[in-house]
Amino acid sequence: MSRAVFDPDCRRCPRLAGFLDEVRARHPDYHARPVPAFGDPRARLLVVGLAPGMHGANATGRPFTGDHAGILLYRTLFEFGFASGPESVSADDGLRLRDCRITNAVKCLPPQNKPVGAEINSCRDFLAAELEGLPPGAVIVALGSIAHRSVVAGLGLRQKDCVFAHAAEHALPGGRTLLDSYHCSRYNTQTRRLTEPMFQAVFARARQLLDG
């Protein structure tokens, strides 16, 4: 892998860097820095979210930890054998991911949880490096359309050839597969746009693909 997958001191996006400075001043006990991926660096399953949440990953320093979205994600990962337990409470709680890694398309907390296009693009080379390091036959689960589009761009593919839809499946070079899911956000689960069985079906398919 020729490119860096993460820079803990990254400040390439002025708006995000400035916002993190403000958040760190208001919450000195928060992580409030770029959030690294969590899990096995040699994993065959890569789960890609959008960005850290204010009181979730931005606070704890671990993706999808400390906020509502992580509840369903980690419970589902545990159910399908990708995690040692069903809950992620803190970065030092002893939880281990098995053949799985979780990352975000944007590593820093954006204001209102909405990164702008330039910030997504600026962070994409980190994601591209992670994708480059995946083994043949790997499965990528994109949580939401922005994560999906960033994965497709990071792989150098055309968006029109890989259109996002919940439970959509896209064959990738190297025998890899991209699976799409609606994001497991509080809004999506409370409005029933995404139900637990719908989410579980995506990871059941990931398990099936990996087990061959």
Contacts in CASP RR format, 6 or more apart in sequence:
PFRMAT RR
TARGET T0000
AUTHOR 0000-0000-0000
METHOD contacts of the structure
MODEL  1
MSRAVFDPDCRRCPRLAGFLDEVRARHPDYHARPVPAFGDPRARLLVVGL
APGMHGANATGRPFTGDHAGILLYRTLFEFGFASGPESVSADDGLRLRDC
RITNAVKCLPPQNKPVGAEINSCRDFLAAELEGLPPGAVIVALGSIAHRS
VVAGLGLRQKDCVFAHAAEHALPGGRTLLDSYHCSRYNTQTRRLTEPMFQ
AVFARARQLLDG
1 129 0 8 1.000
1 132 0 8 1.000
1 133 0 8 1.000
2 129 0 8 1.000
2 132 0 8 1.000
3 125 0 8 1.000
3 126 0 8 1.000
3 128 0 8 1.000
3 129 0 8 1.000
3 132 0 8 1.000
4 126 0 8 1.000
4 129 0 8 1.000
5 37 0 8 1.000
5 126 0 8 1.000
5 129 0 8 1.000
5 130 0 8 1.000
6 34 0 8 1.000
6 36 0 8 1.000
6 37 0 8 1.000
6 107 0 8 1.000
6 126 0 8 1.000
7 34 0 8 1.000
7 126 0 8 1.000
8 33 0 8 1.000
8 34 0 8 1.000
8 36 0 8 1.000
9 33 0 8 1.000
9 34 0 8 1.000
10 17 0 8 1.000
10 34 0 8 1.000
10 107 0 8 1.000
10 108 0 8 1.000
11 17 0 8 1.000
12 122 0 8 1.000
12 123 0 8 1.000
13 108 0 8 1.000
13 118 0 8 1.000
13 119 0 8 1.000
13 122 0 8 1.000
13 123 0 8 1.000
15 110 0 8 1.000
15 111 0 8 1.000
15 116 0 8 1.000
15 119 0 8 1.000
16 106 0 8 1.000
16 108 0 8 1.000
16 109 0 8 1.000
16 110 0 8 1.000
16 115 0 8 1.000
16 119 0 8 1.000
17 108 0 8 1.000
19 108 0 8 1.000
19 109 0 8 1.000
19 110 0 8 1.000
19 111 0 8 1.000
20 32 0 8 1.000
20 33 0 8 1.000
20 108 0 8 1.000
20 109 0 8 1.000
23 30 0 8 1.000
23 32 0 8 1.000
23 54 0 8 1.000
23 58 0 8 1.000
23 109 0 8 1.000
24 30 0 8 1.000
24 32 0 8 1.000
24 33 0 8 1.000
27 59 0 8 1.000
30 58 0 8 1.000
30 59 0 8 1.000
31 57 0 8 1.000
31 58 0 8 1.000
31 59 0 8 1.000
31 60 0 8 1.000
31 61 0 8 1.000
31 91 0 8 1.000
32 58 0 8 1.000
32 59 0 8 1.000
32 109 0 8 1.000
33 61 0 8 1.000
33 108 0 8 1.000
34 107 0 8 1.000
34 108 0 8 1.000
35 52 0 8 1.000
35 57 0 8 1.000
35 58 0 8 1.000
35 61 0 8 1.000
35 62 0 8 1.000
35 63 0 8 1.000
35 104 0 8 1.000
35 107 0 8 1.000
35 108 0 8 1.000
36 61 0 8 1.000
36 107 0 8 1.000
37 63 0 8 1.000
37 101 0 8 1.000
37 102 0 8 1.000
37 103 0 8 1.000
37 130 0 8 1.000
38 62 0 8 1.000
38 63 0 8 1.000
38 65 0 8 1.000
38 97 0 8 1.000
38 101 0 8 1.000
38 102 0 8 1.000
38 103 0 8 1.000
39 96 0 8 1.000
39 97 0 8 1.000
39 100 0 8 1.000
39 101 0 8 1.000
39 102 0 8 1.000
40 97 0 8 1.000
40 98 0 8 1.000
40 99 0 8 1.000
40 100 0 8 1.000
40 101 0 8 1.000
41 101 0 8 1.000
42 135 0 8 1.000
43 97 0 8 1.000
43 99 0 8 1.000
43 100 0 8 1.000
43 101 0 8 1.000
43 138 0 8 1.000
44 99 0 8 1.000
44 134 0 8 1.000
44 135 0 8 1.000
44 137 0 8 1.000
44 138 0 8 1.000
44 139 0 8 1.000
44 210 0 8 1.000
45 82 0 8 1.000
45 99 0 8 1.000
45 100 0 8 1.000
45 101 0 8 1.000
45 138 0 8 1.000
45 139 0 8 1.000
45 140 0 8 1.000
45 141 0 8 1.000
45 206 0 8 1.000
45 210 0 8 1.000
46 100 0 8 1.000
46 101 0 8 1.000
46 102 0 8 1.000
46 103 0 8 1.000
46 130 0 8 1.000
46 131 0 8 1.000
46 134 0 8 1.000
46 138 0 8 1.000
46 139 0 8 1.000
46 140 0 8 1.000
46 141 0 8 1.000
47 73 0 8 1.000
47 77 0 8 1.000
47 100 0 8 1.000
47 101 0 8 1.000
47 102 0 8 1.000
47 103 0 8 1.000
47 140 0 8 1.000
47 141 0 8 1.000
47 143 0 8 1.000
48 103 0 8 1.000
48 104 0 8 1.000
48 105 0 8 1.000
48 127 0 8 1.000
48 140 0 8 1.000
48 141 0 8 1.000
48 142 0 8 1.000
48 143 0 8 1.000
48 147 0 8 1.000
48 150 0 8 1.000
48 151 0 8 1.000
49 63 0 8 1.000
49 64 0 8 1.000
49 102 0 8 1.000
49 103 0 8 1.000
49 104 0 8 1.000
49 105 0 8 1.000
49 142 0 8 1.000
49 143 0 8 1.000
49 144 0 8 1.000
49 147 0 8 1.000
49 183 0 8 1.000
50 104 0 8 1.000
50 105 0 8 1.000
50 106 0 8 1.000
50 113 0 8 1.000
50 115 0 8 1.000
50 143 0 8 1.000
50 144 0 8 1.000
50 146 0 8 1.000
50 147 0 8 1.000
50 183 0 8 1.000
51 104 0 8 1.000
51 105 0 8 1.000
51 106 0 8 1.000
51 107 0 8 1.000
51 108 0 8 1.000
51 109 0 8 1.000
51 110 0 8 1.000
51 113 0 8 1.000
51 115 0 8 1.000
52 58 0 8 1.000
52 61 0 8 1.000
52 63 0 8 1.000
52 104 0 8 1.000
52 106 0 8 1.000
52 107 0 8 1.000
52 108 0 8 1.000
52 109 0 8 1.000
53 67 0 8 1.000
53 109 0 8 1.000
53 113 0 8 1.000
54 109 0 8 1.000
54 113 0 8 1.000
55 66 0 8 1.000
55 67 0 8 1.000
56 64 0 8 1.000
56 65 0 8 1.000
56 66 0 8 1.000
56 67 0 8 1.000
57 63 0 8 1.000
57 64 0 8 1.000
57 65 0 8 1.000
57 66 0 8 1.000
57 67 0 8 1.000
57 104 0 8 1.000
57 109 0 8 1.000
58 109 0 8 1.000
59 66 0 8 1.000
60 66 0 8 1.000
60 90 0 8 1.000
60 91 0 8 1.000
61 91 0 8 1.000
62 88 0 8 1.000
62 90 0 8 1.000
62 91 0 8 1.000
63 102 0 8 1.000
63 103 0 8 1.000
63 104 0 8 1.000
64 70 0 8 1.000
64 73 0 8 1.000
64 74 0 8 1.000
64 88 0 8 1.000
64 102 0 8 1.000
65 88 0 8 1.000
65 89 0 8 1.000
65 90 0 8 1.000
65 91 0 8 1.000
66 88 0 8 1.000
66 89 0 8 1.000
66 90 0 8 1.000
68 185 0 8 1.000
68 186 0 8 1.000
68 189 0 8 1.000
69 183 0 8 1.000
69 184 0 8 1.000
69 185 0 8 1.000
69 186 0 8 1.000
70 88 0 8 1.000
70 184 0 8 1.000
71 87 0 8 1.000
72 184 0 8 1.000
72 189 0 8 1.000
72 196 0 8 1.000
72 199 0 8 1.000
73 102 0 8 1.000
73 143 0 8 1.000
73 184 0 8 1.000
74 83 0 8 1.000
74 85 0 8 1.000
74 86 0 8 1.000
74 87 0 8 1.000
74 88 0 8 1.000
74 95 0 8 1.000
75 86 0 8 1.000
75 87 0 8 1.000
76 196 0 8 1.000
76 199 0 8 1.000
76 200 0 8 1.000
76 203 0 8 1.000
77 83 0 8 1.000
77 97 0 8 1.000
77 100 0 8 1.000
77 203 0 8 1.000
78 84 0 8 1.000
78 85 0 8 1.000
78 86 0 8 1.000
79 86 0 8 1.000
79 200 0 8 1.000
79 203 0 8 1.000
80 200 0 8 1.000
80 203 0 8 1.000
80 204 0 8 1.000
80 206 0 8 1.000
80 207 0 8 1.000
81 98 0 8 1.000
81 207 0 8 1.000
82 97 0 8 1.000
82 98 0 8 1.000
82 99 0 8 1.000
82 100 0 8 1.000
82 203 0 8 1.000
82 207 0 8 1.000
83 95 0 8 1.000
83 96 0 8 1.000
83 97 0 8 1.000
83 98 0 8 1.000
83 100 0 8 1.000
84 94 0 8 1.000
84 95 0 8 1.000
84 96 0 8 1.000
84 97 0 8 1.000
84 98 0 8 1.000
85 95 0 8 1.000
87 93 0 8 1.000
87 95 0 8 1.000
88 95 0 8 1.000
89 95 0 8 1.000
99 210 0 8 1.000
101 130 0 8 1.000
103 127 0 8 1.000
103 130 0 8 1.000
104 147 0 8 1.000
105 120 0 8 1.000
105 123 0 8 1.000
105 124 0 8 1.000
105 127 0 8 1.000
105 146 0 8 1.000
105 147 0 8 1.000
105 150 0 8 1.000
105 151 0 8 1.000
106 115 0 8 1.000
106 119 0 8 1.000
106 120 0 8 1.000
106 123 0 8 1.000
107 123 0 8 1.000
107 126 0 8 1.000
108 119 0 8 1.000
108 123 0 8 1.000
110 116 0 8 1.000
110 119 0 8 1.000
115 123 0 8 1.000
115 146 0 8 1.000
120 146 0 8 1.000
120 150 0 8 1.000
121 153 0 8 1.000
124 150 0 8 1.000
124 153 0 8 1.000
124 154 0 8 1.000
127 150 0 8 1.000
127 151 0 8 1.000
127 154 0 8 1.000
128 154 0 8 1.000
128 155 0 8 1.000
131 140 0 8 1.000
131 151 0 8 1.000
131 154 0 8 1.000
131 155 0 8 1.000
134 140 0 8 1.000
134 176 0 8 1.000
136 174 0 8 1.000
136 175 0 8 1.000
136 176 0 8 1.000
137 174 0 8 1.000
137 175 0 8 1.000
137 176 0 8 1.000
137 177 0 8 1.000
137 209 0 8 1.000
137 210 0 8 1.000
138 176 0 8 1.000
138 177 0 8 1.000
139 176 0 8 1.000
139 177 0 8 1.000
139 178 0 8 1.000
139 179 0 8 1.000
139 206 0 8 1.000
139 209 0 8 1.000
139 210 0 8 1.000
140 151 0 8 1.000
140 172 0 8 1.000
140 176 0 8 1.000
140 177 0 8 1.000
140 178 0 8 1.000
140 179 0 8 1.000
141 179 0 8 1.000
141 180 0 8 1.000
141 181 0 8 1.000
141 202 0 8 1.000
141 203 0 8 1.000
141 206 0 8 1.000
142 148 0 8 1.000
142 151 0 8 1.000
142 164 0 8 1.000
142 178 0 8 1.000
142 179 0 8 1.000
142 180 0 8 1.000
142 181 0 8 1.000
143 181 0 8 1.000
143 182 0 8 1.000
143 183 0 8 1.000
143 184 0 8 1.000
144 164 0 8 1.000
144 180 0 8 1.000
144 181 0 8 1.000
144 182 0 8 1.000
144 183 0 8 1.000
145 164 0 8 1.000
147 183 0 8 1.000
148 162 0 8 1.000
148 164 0 8 1.000
148 178 0 8 1.000
148 180 0 8 1.000
149 159 0 8 1.000
149 164 0 8 1.000
151 178 0 8 1.000
152 158 0 8 1.000
152 159 0 8 1.000
152 162 0 8 1.000
152 178 0 8 1.000
153 159 0 8 1.000
155 172 0 8 1.000
155 173 0 8 1.000
157 172 0 8 1.000
162 170 0 8 1.000
162 178 0 8 1.000
164 180 0 8 1.000
165 180 0 8 1.000
166 180 0 8 1.000
166 181 0 8 1.000
166 182 0 8 1.000
166 194 0 8 1.000
166 198 0 8 1.000
166 202 0 8 1.000
167 179 0 8 1.000
167 180 0 8 1.000
167 181 0 8 1.000
167 198 0 8 1.000
167 201 0 8 1.000
167 202 0 8 1.000
167 205 0 8 1.000
168 179 0 8 1.000
168 180 0 8 1.000
169 177 0 8 1.000
169 178 0 8 1.000
169 179 0 8 1.000
169 180 0 8 1.000
169 205 0 8 1.000
170 177 0 8 1.000
170 178 0 8 1.000
170 179 0 8 1.000
170 180 0 8 1.000
171 177 0 8 1.000
172 178 0 8 1.000
177 209 0 8 1.000
179 202 0 8 1.000
179 205 0 8 1.000
179 206 0 8 1.000
180 202 0 8 1.000
181 194 0 8 1.000
181 198 0 8 1.000
181 199 0 8 1.000
181 202 0 8 1.000
182 188 0 8 1.000
182 193 0 8 1.000
182 194 0 8 1.000
182 198 0 8 1.000
182 199 0 8 1.000
183 194 0 8 1.000
184 194 0 8 1.000
184 199 0 8 1.000
187 193 0 8 1.000
188 194 0 8 1.000
189 195 0 8 1.000
189 196 0 8 1.000
END
